[in-house]
């Protein structure tokens, strides 16, 4: 049994799947809850860090605002608005402040009065303080205001102006203002980074960048860079959050195409926005640690589960495996196999039932084997006495163990385990391959018509060990899958049948020769006389003549060919065969004959004994026609009883059409009408055409009843 399909494997996989599913569900739920908690905690930590730094910045601005506010209140309380007093007061205040304050100055509502400065700076004559932004905004809001910072051209540092109205009762005397460097603010903002690759930035109330690591975003004396306008509005979501006052954490692709999380907070004093940009990798680092922790916990849990599942599964499945082993042995035809499981549970009960079933099957099998053996013995005896050979083989062509005893006689020994094609075609590899391919096609093709075509290509009759064997092919279909898996061959020895047919053929030829000789006696007498004359006289005259050697050989060849044709019409096949062999030998040895001497040629033709070639056919004619068979010119003397016997044999041996052709000739032996002289030619033409695979129109001889003196017109 394959391991991957074992019950133990399925059990382990099932338990493992259940444990894994439970662990995954618990882990996923726990991770999601923890993820949200960690994410909320991370967001809160980032927001608190930004808010804390924004508070520090706000405190700094409030400190500066308190200084300006205290100056305004002191002046209002003293109610001394003279230039000398105000100049001395501002100068003392300026001297007590740190170097971050560039100047304290007061612009008066009375345009005739000159602005008072702590540094002693005297504005140009056309300078009108009431038109300045710090003056207008302070009066407009009627409180201390923070004016949009700018980059000082002299110091190249950011400067912010604080301004607050000075009143005498309800009358505005002027506006006290202070120019303060934002160096401390910038340092505080830059130091407020969260550890890692984060950076801080600061936006004023118009969303202009005041602090940013990208140099192109920083303000210049000529202009400021607005966050809503840079990089095709990439930071508009930040501006929208600021306008809404929500300050949620936003993830954007930053100026350097790095994904960052932006955390914002408002500086209340100035309505500016302080922010920190944290790389997403830093932001989600706690979440990644959480994921790794849950993954490690899941892996350890699964490992521990497997270590526990394996021994438990082995213990639970041990009886099942023992029972399975017994069943497998029983399936492999070990009918003595029994299960040793004796537990008091369902498996134990199954084991007992199996043992009872095995005993019943074993008993049935023994009875069945005895019955099969008896039936097999009966069938074997039947086949062994059938007088035919029965054998079968599969796709490998190796003969099965079961075959009839007739096969041993046909093949001359035991054939079990031998290849069928090796037995019938020993030494002929081409025939073996052809037959094997045809047999394989028969076994593999489902088309019955194609199988019949392949069967027709197989040999039907073979000569094995000197015997004529007829082969009959049968397919054996597997009853389970309805496919051909074997082929049975039935071998029948037809040697006696073929010998009888050969004897009948020889008798038929002999009778045809007798009828022809009797019917065409004049031609027979003439051919025999001419042939004897040729063999005893003409051939030697030709060899002794002075004619060229080529002409002599050609003339002898022509005469032999003519005799062959004449005797063939009389069905004297033995003589015709000898003449044909001689003709072929002369044709093949012409070059040798040209190099021989006359004596050597005479020796060659003398060794042929051509005159004796007629003896076999003449002997058979004399045996049929009797001792009174006489050769005379134009006369054949035959006993009437012998003529009747010939007539009987013709009727019993020859086919009807041959009888219709020959019997009239026997009845008209004494008549020689002209048409009888040409009677043999149509048959000769038809026979020659058949031999040469030619088609000819039938030759019909009509009329010709005029008697002919064959002796007179012989030449």
C-alpha positions in Angstrom: 0.0 0.0 0.0 1.3 3.4 -0.9 2.3 5.6 2.1 0.5 8.7 0.8 -2.8 6.8 0.8 -2.4 5.0 4.1 -5.0 5.4 6.9 -2.3 6.6 9.2 -1.3 9.3 6.8 -4.9 10.4 6.3 -5.5 10.3 10.1 -2.4 12.5 10.7 -3.3 14.9 7.9 -6.9 15.2 9.3 -5.8 15.8 12.9 -3.1 18.2 11.7 -5.6 20.0 9.5 -8.0 20.4 12.5 -5.2 21.6 14.8 -3.8 23.9 12.1 -7.3 25.3 11.4 -7.9 26.0 15.1 -4.5 27.5 15.6 -4.9 29.7 12.5 -8.4 30.9 13.6 -7.1 31.7 17.1 -3.9 33.2 15.8 -5.7 35.3 13.1 -8.2 36.7 15.7 -5.5 37.3 18.3 -3.3 38.9 15.7 -6.1 41.2 14.4 -6.9 42.3 18.0 -3.3 42.7 18.9 -2.6 44.5 15.6 -5.3 47.0 16.2 -4.1 47.5 19.8 -0.4 47.9 18.7 -1.4 50.2 15.8 -3.5 52.3 18.2 -0.7 52.4 20.7 1.8 53.3 17.9 -0.5 56.1 16.7 -1.0 57.4 20.2 2.7 57.3 20.9 3.5 59.2 17.7 0.7 61.7 18.3 1.8 62.2 21.9 5.4 62.8 20.8 4.3 65.4 18.2 1.9 67.0 20.6 4.5 67.2 23.3 7.0 68.9 21.0 4.2 71.2 19.7 3.5 72.1 23.4 7.2 73.0 23.9 7.1 75.2 20.8 3.9 76.8 22.0 5.4 77.5 25.4 8.3 79.3 23.7 6.0 81.5 21.8 4.0 82.2 24.9 7.1 83.3 26.8 7.9 85.7 24.0 4.3 86.9 23.9 4.3 87.5 27.7 7.4 89.8 27.3 5.7 91.9 24.7 2.4 91.9 26.7 4.2 93.0 29.9 5.8 96.0 28.0 2.4 97.0 26.7 0.8 96.8 30.2 3.7 98.8 31.8 3.4 101.6 29.3 -0.4 101.7 29.7 -0.1 101.7 33.5 2.6 104.5 33.6 0.7 106.5 31.0 3.9 108.2 30.0 3.8 108.1 26.2 6.7 110.5 25.6 9.4 109.6 23.1 12.1 109.9 25.7 10.4 107.7 28.3 9.5 105.1 25.7 13.0 105.1 24.2 14.6 104.6 27.6 12.1 101.9 28.6 12.5 99.9 25.4 16.3 100.2 25.6 16.4 98.8 29.1 14.1 96.0 28.1 16.1 95.2 25.1 19.4 95.1 27.1 17.8 92.6 29.6 16.6 90.2 26.8 18.7 87.5 25.1 20.2 88.0 21.7 17.3 86.4 20.0 15.3 89.7 20.1 16.4 91.9 17.3 14.5 95.0 18.3 11.6 96.5 20.3 9.8 99.3 18.6 6.5 101.3 18.8 4.5 102.7 15.9 2.1 105.5 16.8 -1.4 106.2 15.7 -0.3 109.8 15.2 1.4 109.7 11.9 3.4 112.8 12.8 5.2 111.0 15.5 8.4 109.1 14.6 8.6 105.4 15.5 10.6 104.6 18.7 13.1 101.8 18.5 15.2 100.2 21.3 18.2 99.9 18.9 18.0 103.5 18.0 17.1 102.8 14.4 15.5 105.8 12.7 13.1 105.0 9.9 13.1 107.0 6.7 10.9 110.1 6.4 8.3 108.3 4.3 8.0 105.3 6.6 4.4 104.9 7.8 4.0 102.4 10.6 0.2 102.4 10.4 0.4 100.7 7.0 2.5 97.8 8.2 1.1 94.3 8.6 2.1 94.0 12.2 0.4 97.3 13.0 -2.8 96.6 11.1 -3.2 93.0 12.4 -2.7 94.1 16.0 -5.4 96.7 15.8 -7.6 94.4 13.8 -7.5 91.7 16.4 -7.1 94.1 19.3 -4.8 91.7 21.0 -1.3 90.3 20.8 -0.7 88.8 17.3 2.1 86.8 15.7 2.9 88.0 12.2 3.9 85.6 9.4 7.7 85.0 9.7 10.1 86.0 7.0 13.8 85.3 6.1 15.9 88.2 7.3 18.2 89.3 4.4 21.0 90.4 6.8 21.1 87.4 9.1 19.7 84.8 6.7 17.6 83.6 9.6 13.9 83.3 10.1 12.4 86.3 12.0 8.9 86.6 13.6 7.2 89.8 14.7 5.0 90.0 17.8 2.7 93.0 18.1 0.1 94.3 20.6 -1.9 97.5 20.8 -1.1 100.2 23.5 -4.1 102.1 24.7 -4.8 105.1 26.8 -8.2 104.3 28.0 -10.2 103.5 24.9 -7.8 105.5 22.6 -5.1 103.7 20.7 -1.7 105.3 21.3 0.2 102.9 19.1 1.4 99.3 18.7 4.4 97.8 20.5 6.2 95.2 18.4 9.2 92.9 18.7 11.3 91.2 16.0 12.6 87.8 17.4 14.8 85.3 15.7 13.3 81.8 15.4 16.6 80.1 16.0 15.3 78.5 19.2 12.1 77.4 17.6 14.0 75.8 14.7 16.4 74.0 17.0 13.5 72.7 19.2 11.6 71.5 16.1 14.7 69.8 14.6 15.5 68.1 17.9 12.0 66.8 18.2 12.5 63.9 15.7 11.4 60.4 16.7 14.4 58.0 16.6 15.0 56.4 13.3 14.9 57.9 9.8 12.2 60.5 10.6 12.3 64.2 10.1 10.3 67.3 11.4 8.7 70.1 9.5 6.9 73.3 10.4 4.2 75.1 8.6 3.0 78.6 9.3 -0.7 79.6 9.4 -0.6 80.1 5.5 0.8 76.5 5.1 4.2 77.8 4.0 7.2 75.6 4.9 9.4 77.1 7.6 11.4 74.0 8.4 12.0 71.0 6.1 15.0 68.8 5.1 14.4 69.4 1.4 16.3 72.7 0.7 14.0 73.6 -2.2 11.0 73.8 0.2 12.7 76.4 2.6 11.8 80.1 2.4 14.0 82.7 0.7 14.0 86.5 1.1 12.0 86.7 -2.0 9.3 84.0 -1.5 8.0 81.2 0.7 7.1 77.6 -0.5 3.5 76.6 0.1 2.8 73.0 0.9 -0.3 72.9 -1.1 1.5 73.9 -4.3 4.7 71.8 -4.3 5.0 68.5 -6.2 1.7 68.9 -8.0 -0.3 69.0 -4.9 1.0 65.8 -3.4 0.6 67.2 0.2 -2.9 68.5 -0.2 -4.3 65.7 2.1 -2.1 67.2 4.9 -3.6 70.7 4.3 -7.1 69.2 4.3 -6.4 67.6 7.7 -5.1 70.9 9.1 -8.1 72.8 7.8 -10.4 70.2 9.4 -8.5 70.4 12.6 -8.5 66.6 12.9 -4.7 65.9 12.7 -5.1 62.2 11.8 -2.0 60.2 10.8 -1.8 60.2 7.0 0.4 57.9 4.8 1.8 59.6 1.7 4.6 59.2 -0.8 7.0 61.9 0.2 9.2 64.2 -1.8 11.8 61.4 -2.3 9.1 58.8 -3.3 9.5 57.1 0.1 6.3 56.1 1.8 6.0 58.0 5.1 3.4 58.5 7.8 2.8 62.1 8.7 1.9 63.0 12.3 0.6 66.6 12.9 -0.1 68.9 15.8 -1.2 72.5 16.2 0.8 75.3 17.9 -2.0 77.2 19.6 -0.1 80.4 20.1 0.7 81.0 16.4 -1.9 78.6 14.8 1.1 77.0 13.1 1.4 73.3 12.4 4.2 71.1 13.6 4.7 67.7 12.0 6.9 64.7 12.0 7.3 62.4 8.9 8.1 58.8 10.0 9.1 56.2 7.3 6.5 53.5 6.9 9.0 50.8 7.6 9.7 52.4 11.0 6.1 53.0 11.7 5.1 49.3 11.1 8.2 47.8 12.7 6.2 47.0 15.9 3.5 45.4 13.7 6.1 43.3 11.9 7.5 42.2 15.2 4.0 41.3 16.3 3.5 39.3 13.1 6.8 37.5 13.5 6.0 36.6 17.1 2.6 35.2 16.2 4.2 33.2 13.3 6.9 31.8 15.6 4.2 30.9 18.1 2.1 29.2 15.4 5.1 27.2 14.1 6.1 26.0 17.6 2.5 25.0 18.4 2.3 23.0 15.2 5.7 21.3 15.9 4.6 20.4 19.3 1.2 19.2 17.9 3.0 16.9 15.4 5.3 15.5 18.1 2.2 14.6 20.1 0.1 13.4 17.1 2.6 10.9 15.7 2.9 8.5 18.7 -0.8 8.8 19.5 -1.7 8.0 15.9 0.7 5.1 15.9 -0.8 3.6 19.0 -4.4 4.1 17.8 -3.8 2.6 14.3 -1.6 -0.3 15.3 -4.5 -2.8 15.4 -5.8 -1.5 12.1 -2.4 -1.9 10.5 -2.1 -5.5 11.8 -5.6 -6.3 10.4 -4.6 -4.7 7.1 -1.5 -6.8 6.9 -3.5 -10.0 7.4 -6.1 -8.8 4.7 -3.2 -8.0 2.3 -1.7 -11.4 2.8 -5.1 -13.0 2.2 -5.5 -10.9 -0.9 -2.1 -12.2 -2.2 -3.7 -15.8 -2.1 -2.3 -16.7 1.3 -5.5 -18.3 2.4 -3.9 -19.3 5.7 -3.5 -15.7 6.8 -5.4 -14.7 10.0 -5.7 -11.5 12.0 -4.1 -11.5 15.5 -6.0 -8.5 16.8 -8.0 -9.4 19.9 -9.0 -6.0 21.3 -12.5 -5.6 22.8 -13.5 -2.8 20.4 -14.8 -2.4 16.9 -11.4 -3.3 15.3 -11.3 -6.5 17.4 -14.8 -7.4 16.3 -13.8 -6.7 12.7 -10.8 -9.0 13.1 -12.9 -11.9 14.4 -15.3 -11.5 11.4 -12.4 -11.4 9.0 -11.0 -14.7 10.4 -14.4 -16.4 10.1 -14.8 -15.1 6.5 -11.3 -16.3 5.7 -12.0 -19.8 6.9 -15.2 -19.9 4.7 -13.4 -18.6 1.6 -10.5 -21.0 2.1 -12.9 -23.9 2.2 -14.7 -22.6 -0.9 -11.4 -22.1 -2.7 -10.2 -25.6 -2.0 -13.5 -27.0 -3.4 -13.3 -24.6 -6.4 -9.7 -25.6 -7.2 -10.7 -29.3 -7.2 -13.6 -28.5 -9.5 -11.5 -26.4 -11.8 -8.8 -29.0 -11.9 -11.3 -31.6 -13.0 -12.8 -29.4 -15.6 -9.4 -28.4 -16.9 -8.3 -32.0 -17.1 -11.5 -32.8 -19.1 -10.9 -29.9 -21.5 -7.3 -30.8 -21.9 -8.2 -34.4 -22.8 -10.7 -33.1 -25.3 -8.2 -30.8 -26.9 -5.4 -33.4 -26.9 -7.7 -35.8 -28.8 -9.1 -33.2 -31.2 -6.3 -33.8 -33.7 -5.6 -30.0 -33.8 -3.0 -27.8 -32.1 -4.4 -25.1 -29.7 -2.1 -22.4 -28.3 -2.5 -18.8 -27.1 -0.2 -15.9 -26.3 -0.5 -12.2 -25.2 1.2 -9.0 -26.3 4.7 -10.4 -25.7 4.0 -13.4 -28.0 5.2 -15.9 -25.5 3.2 -19.0 -25.6 1.1 -19.9 -22.5 1.7 -23.0 -20.5 -1.7 -24.4 -21.6 -1.7 -25.9 -25.1 -2.7 -29.1 -26.8 -0.4 -32.1 -27.3 -0.8 -31.9 -31.0 1.4 -28.7 -30.9 4.3 -30.9 -29.6 4.1 -33.1 -32.7 3.7 -30.1 -35.1 6.7 -28.2 -33.7 8.7 -31.2 -32.6 8.9 -30.4 -28.9 7.7 -28.4 -25.9 6.7 -24.8 -26.9 5.6 -23.3 -23.6 7.4 -20.0 -22.9 8.7 -19.6 -26.5 7.8 -16.8 -28.8 5.3 -17.8 -31.4 6.9 -15.9 -34.2 10.3 -17.5 -33.5 8.7 -21.0 -34.0 6.9 -20.3 -37.3 9.6 -18.0 -38.9 13.0 -19.2 -37.6 15.7 -17.0 -39.1 13.4 -14.7 -40.9 13.4 -11.4 -38.9 11.5 -9.4 -41.5 8.5 -11.9 -41.5 8.7 -11.9 -37.6 8.4 -8.1 -37.4 5.6 -8.0 -39.9 3.5 -10.7 -38.1 4.2 -9.2 -34.7 3.1 -5.7 -35.9 -0.1 -7.2 -37.4 -0.9 -9.2 -34.3 -0.4 -6.1 -32.0 -2.6 -4.0 -34.3 -5.3 -6.7 -34.0 -5.1 -6.7 -30.2 -5.0 -2.9 -29.9 -7.6 -1.9 -32.5 -11.3 -1.7 -31.5 -12.5 -1.6 -35.1 -13.7 -5.1 -36.1 -13.4 -4.3 -39.8 -9.8 -3.3 -39.4 -9.1 -6.4 -37.4 -10.5 -8.5 -40.3 -8.1 -6.6 -42.7 -5.1 -7.4 -40.5 -6.2 -11.1 -40.2 -6.2 -11.3 -44.0 -2.6 -10.2 -44.0 -1.5 -13.1 -41.8 -0.2 -16.4 -43.2 -3.0 -19.0 -43.5 -0.8 -21.9 -44.4 2.8 -22.7 -43.5 5.2 -25.6 -44.1 6.5 -26.7 -40.6 8.8 -29.6 -40.2 7.8 -31.0 -43.6 4.1 -30.7 -42.8 1.4 -28.4 -44.4 -0.1 -26.6 -41.4 -3.3 -24.4 -41.7 -3.5 -21.6 -39.2 -6.9 -20.2 -37.8 -6.7 -17.1 -35.7 -9.1 -16.3 -32.8 -9.2 -13.3 -30.5 -9.7 -13.8 -26.7 -11.6 -10.9 -25.0 -11.1 -10.1 -21.4 -14.5 -10.3 -19.7 -13.6 -7.6 -17.2 -12.6 -4.7 -19.4 -14.0 -6.0 -22.7 -10.6 -5.6 -24.4 -8.6 -8.1 -26.4 -5.7 -9.4 -24.3 -4.8 -12.7 -26.0 -4.9 -14.4 -29.4 -5.5 -18.2 -29.8 -4.1 -20.1 -32.8 -5.7 -23.3 -34.1 -3.2 -25.4 -36.1 -4.5 -28.1 -38.4 -2.2 -30.6 -40.2 -3.5 -30.6 -43.8 -0.5 -32.5 -45.3 -2.6 -35.5 -46.4 -5.2 -33.2 -47.9 -2.6 -31.3 -49.9 -1.0 -34.6 -51.1 -4.4 -35.8 -52.2 -5.0 -32.5 -54.0 -1.6 -32.8 -55.7 -2.4 -36.3 -56.8 -5.7 -35.2 -58.1 -4.0 -32.4 -60.0 -1.5 -34.8 -61.5 -4.4 -37.1 -62.6 -6.2 -34.2 -64.1 -3.2 -33.1 -66.1 -2.6 -36.7 -67.2 -6.2 -37.1 -68.4 -6.0 -33.7 -70.2 -2.8 -34.9 -71.9 -4.5 -38.2 -72.9 -7.5 -36.4 -74.3 -5.3 -33.9 -76.2 -3.1 -36.6 -77.7 -6.2 -38.6 -78.7 -8.0 -35.6 -80.1 -5.0 -34.1 -81.9 -3.3 -37.3 -82.8 -2.0 -36.0 -86.1 -0.3 -33.1 -84.4 1.0 -35.5 -81.8 2.5 -37.9 -84.3 4.0 -35.0 -86.3 5.6 -33.4 -83.1 6.9 -36.7 -81.9 8.4 -37.6 -85.3 10.0 -34.1 -85.7 11.3 -34.2 -82.1 13.0 -37.6 -82.6 14.4 -36.5 -85.9 15.8 -33.3 -84.2 17.4 -35.1 -81.3 18.9 -37.9 -83.4 19.9 -36.1 -86.5 19.2 -32.4 -86.9 21.1 -31.1 -83.8 24.2 -33.0 -84.9 24.0 -31.7 -88.4 23.8 -28.2 -87.1 26.8 -28.7 -84.9 28.8 -30.1 -87.8 27.8 -27.3 -90.2 30.1 -24.5 -91.2 27.6 -21.9 -90.2 28.7 -19.3 -87.7 28.6 -20.4 -84.1 26.0 -17.7 -83.1 23.6 -18.9 -85.9 24.0 -22.6 -84.8 23.2 -21.8 -81.2 20.3 -19.5 -82.2 18.8 -22.2 -84.5 19.0 -24.9 -81.8 17.4 -22.5 -79.4 14.6 -21.7 -81.9 13.9 -25.3 -82.5 13.7 -26.1 -78.8 11.4 -23.2 -78.2 9.1 -24.3 -81.1 8.9 -27.8 -79.7 8.1 -26.4 -76.2 5.2 -24.5 -77.6 3.8 -27.5 -79.7 4.0 -30.0 -76.9 2.6 -27.5 -74.4 -0.6 -27.5 -76.6 -0.8 -31.2 -76.0 -0.4 -30.8 -72.2 2.8 -32.9 -72.2 4.1 -31.0 -69.2 7.0 -33.2 -68.2 8.6 -32.8 -71.7 7.7 -29.1 -71.8 9.4 -28.6 -68.4 12.6 -30.3 -69.7 12.6 -28.2 -72.8 12.1 -25.0 -70.8 15.1 -25.8 -68.6 17.2 -26.5 -71.6 16.1 -23.3 -73.2 17.0 -21.3 -70.1 20.4 -23.0 -69.9 21.2 -22.2 -73.5 20.2 -18.6 -73.1 22.3 -18.2 -70.0 25.4 -20.0 -71.4 25.6 -18.4 -74.9 29.0 -16.7 -74.1 30.4 -20.0 -72.9 29.1 -21.8 -76.0 31.0 -19.3 -78.2 34.3 -20.1 -76.5 33.8 -24.0 -76.7 35.1 -26.2 -79.4 32.7 -28.2 -81.7 33.6 -31.4 -79.8 32.8 -29.7 -76.4 29.4 -28.6 -77.8 28.6 -32.1 -79.0 29.6 -33.5 -75.6 27.3 -31.0 -73.9 24.2 -31.8 -76.0 24.9 -35.5 -75.8 24.9 -35.3 -72.0 21.4 -33.8 -72.1 19.9 -37.1 -73.5 17.1 -35.0 -75.0 15.6 -38.1 -76.7 14.8 -39.6 -73.3 12.8 -36.6 -72.2 9.7 -38.0 -74.0 9.8 -41.3 -72.2 8.0 -40.3 -69.1 5.0 -38.7 -70.9 4.9 -41.6 -73.5 5.0 -44.2 -70.6 2.0 -42.6 -68.9 0.1 -42.4 -72.2 0.9 -46.1 -72.9 -0.2 -47.0 -69.3 -3.6 -45.3 -69.8 -4.2 -46.3 -73.5 -2.9 -49.9 -73.0 -0.3 -52.1 -74.8 -2.2 -51.6 -78.1 -1.4 -47.9 -78.2 0.3 -47.7 -81.6 1.8 -44.8 -83.2 0.8 -44.6 -86.9 0.4 -41.8 -89.4 -3.1 -40.5 -89.1 -4.2 -43.6 -87.1 -4.6 -44.4 -83.5 -5.8 -47.9 -82.6 -7.6 -48.0 -79.2 -9.6 -50.7 -77.7 -13.3 -49.6 -77.4 -13.3 -50.6 -73.7 -10.3 -48.4 -73.1 -12.0 -45.5 -74.9 -15.0 -45.9 -72.7 -12.8 -46.0 -69.6 -11.1 -42.8 -70.8 -14.6 -41.2 -71.2 -15.6 -42.3 -67.7 -12.4 -40.8 -66.1 -12.9 -37.6 -68.0 -16.5 -37.3 -66.6 -15.5 -38.1 -63.1 -12.2 -36.1 -62.9 -12.5 -33.0 -65.0 -14.7 -30.0 -64.5 -18.0 -29.7 -66.4 -16.6 -27.1 -68.8 -13.6 -29.3 -69.6 -15.9 -32.3 -70.2 -18.0 -30.2 -72.6 -14.9 -29.3 -74.4 -13.3 -32.8 -74.6 -16.1 -35.3 -74.9 -17.1 -34.2 -78.3 -13.5 -34.7 -79.4 -13.5 -38.3 -78.2 -16.7 -38.9 -80.1 -15.4 -37.5 -83.3 -12.0 -39.2 -83.5 -12.4 -40.2 -87.1 -13.4 -36.7 -88.3 -11.0 -34.0 -89.2 -12.9 -30.9 -90.3 -10.9 -27.7 -91.0 -12.0 -26.1 -87.8 -10.6 -29.0 -85.8 -7.1 -28.2 -87.1 -7.3 -24.8 -85.3 -9.2 -26.0 -82.3 -6.2 -26.0 -79.9 -5.2 -22.4 -80.7 -7.9 -20.5 -78.7 -7.0 -22.4 -75.5 -3.3 -22.0 -76.1 -3.8 -18.2 -76.6 -5.9 -18.0 -73.4 -3.3 -20.0 -71.4 -0.4 -17.9 -72.6 -2.3 -14.7 -71.9 -3.1 -15.8 -68.4 0.5 -16.7 -67.8 1.7 -13.3 -69.1 -1.0 -11.4 -67.2 -2.5 -10.1 -70.5 -6.1 -9.6 -71.5 -7.2 -10.9 -75.0 -10.5 -11.1 -76.7 -12.0 -14.6 -77.0 -11.0 -16.5 -80.1 -14.0 -18.0 -81.8 -13.8 -20.4 -84.7 -17.0 -20.7 -86.8 -17.8 -22.8 -89.8 -15.0 -24.9 -91.1 -16.9 -28.2 -91.5 -15.0 -29.0 -94.7 -13.0 -32.2 -94.3 -9.3 -31.7 -94.7 -6.6 -34.1 -95.7 -4.1 -33.4 -93.0 -1.4 -35.5 -94.7 -1.7 -33.5 -97.9 -1.8 -30.1 -96.2 0.6 -30.8 -93.4 3.3 -28.4 -94.7 
